[in-house]
Amino acid sequence: MKRFYTNADVAAHGALWQVTLDGRGVKTQGGHPQLVPTAALARRLAAEWDCQGEEIDPAGFVLRDMADHAIDVVAPAPAEAIATLLRYAETDTLCYRAEPDEPLTARQDEVWEPLLGAAEARYDIHFERIGGVIHRPQPAPTLARLEAVLAAKDPFALAALTTLTTLAASLVVGLAALEPGADAQALWDAANLEEDWQAELWGKDSEAEARRARRLAAFTAAMEFAAAA
């Protein structure tokens, strides 16, 4: 599609904000007015439109797609988004360690234990640590508390958290990414610890490295989206 506008700007709508293209408000892919909670996020969305060339590249709308997901999908059914996120808590990657006598276990304990411990302290919960891959249920009070934490978040935070958690295969990492001052690279390295371990043993693969870079960019974008919202 050819670029059909000259200027991308933002406009206030009461307490909300909207991107305008040559003065006309942008709508979501679902047809709703794309109203976002902050001017900062609206400006980031406008920048995506402003950066487009003569031909519009849909891949350049990472933040727009997240805003659309928040408005079109999460806002009408937040319980579904929360249920999806809780499934990651039930099988959180950070809780599943190698067997105690394996060298990988020490690396997992070093990197993952501080993240799990911080989450436990922040939310007053307890996670079961599992050696091996056999599933073990997490405590019901832990899941109930996390459900309450998620229920307190708005659709934009839940949309960002869905991206973060899915990429990391860990709700603990996803929630940590929402904290002020969170280190995207450190969290991404933690989420990819086992993959990096294998690369150290057997060598790096160029396609895998390219895929990891793309996923890190998406992870970082979701953190920026959440911070701006």
Sequence and secondary structure as in RCSB ss.txt:
>XXXX:A:sequence
MKRFYTNADVAAHGALWQVTLDGRGVKTQGGHPQLVPTAALARRLAAEWDCQGEEIDPAGFVLRDMADHAIDVVA
PAPAEAIATLLRYAETDTLCYRAEPDEPLTARQDEVWEPLLGAAEARYDIHFERIGGVIHRPQPAPTLARLEAVL
AAKDPFALAALTTLTTLAASLVVGLAALEPGADAQALWDAANLEEDWQAELWGKDSEAEARRARRLAAFTAAMEF
AAAA
>XXXX:A:secstr
 B   S EEEEEETTEEEEEETTEE B TTSSB EES HHHHHHHHHHHHT  SB  GGG HHHHHHHHIIIIIT
T HHHHHHHHHHHHHT GGGEE  TTSHHHHHHHHHHHHHHHHHHHHHT     EESS      HHHHHHHHHHH
HTS HHHHHHHHHHHHHHT HHHHHHHTSTT  HHHHHHHHTHHHHHHHHHH   HHHHHHHHHHHHHHHHHHHH
HHH 
